[in-house]
Amino acid sequence: MQGFQMDLISEHRLAEMAPVEKVRFIIDEVREGKILVLEKGLSPAEEASLIEMTMTLIEPDGFSGIEMESYPAEVDTSIFGRLLKKNTIKSRLTVIGPADQLKTLRKDRNMISALISTHK
């Protein structure tokens, strides 16, 4: 049977990991050809670290890198947040997969449309 594996990763599971562990976990899973859907996206620093580490691992006939799409972050504008004058940024769902298998077709504020190929 041909196909791909998609893992839905809970916010709780990622919260238990240090930033370096998250990046390593994501890269290891994607190198195995898995598509990851993170319930809560990564912080900007974690995304930068993921991209940086991925770039060092790309091989011409091997690992092609990652494709990553997230919904735009939202600012918490709740009454509680406004009273404390804190604008907490809420990260949102993120889709990550091998660059040679995952292609973003369309992305807007509320939807990510992607094509997932079983051919490398």
Secondary structure, DSSP 4 states (H G I P E B T S, - for coil): -----EEEE-HHHHHTS-HHHHHHHHHHHHHTT-EEEESS---HHHHHHHHHHHHHH--TTS---EEEEEPPPEE---HHHHHTT--PEEP--EEEEETTTEEEEEE-SS-EEEEE-S--
